[in-house]
């Protein structure tokens, strides 16, 4: 039990650092690692609750850059997506969910590593699509960042505007998702028991990441994280095929 708790706290510490530095990625880093420790239906609500701590901290830190006109279309699209995602989490076989998470990581990691995303002034309507896609993935995997991250990087916003928009949106959508998890019975006593030791470490990680974010170039760090996500995705897909 002690080894499991140490492993979980380390996962969330690294996840917190990642999002503190980049403004995204905590769920993407934590979920594939948690899947090796926990049932995915325990890992998802646990990751979401810890994600609220991260995004709440960053939202307060970046409150001067938050623009609700940027966030609202994402939220409107997100709400129905969360309902669909939670339905998938409750009714889909765990092995299939693990495979889908692995494919998500491979697709996102490969896309970001192979293609350079350049601002091009995308139409505001795409915010609803990004929000809906994020809602589905967040409800099912607690790792819904990729669609919104891709959208925001195409808008031409500044780094702080992007980071503030992501943090504000992920916090509010996370609250909605966490409420949905609780209402559907996914947030169990086991989840809350595991939250107690992991919450302080994720907060320490995000504080450290935010402190360091302006002190070094993040480009190489992001590429390293993306490579790790790609490898984790391949491991998860490989594990699915071996066990099937």
Protein Blocks (a to p, Z undefined) as FASTA:
>chain_A
ZZmmmmmmmmmmmmmmmmmmnopajlmmmmmmmmmmmcfklmmmmmmmmmmmmmmmmmmm
mmmmpcfklmmmmmmmmmmmmmmmmmmmmmpcfklmmmmmmmmmmmmmmmmmmpccddeh
iafklmmmmmmmmmmmmmmnopakmmmmmmmmmnopafklmmmmmmmmmmmmmmmmmmmm
mmnopacfklmmmmmmmmmmmmmmmmmmmmmmmmccfklmmmmmmmmmmmmmmmmmmmmm
mmZZ
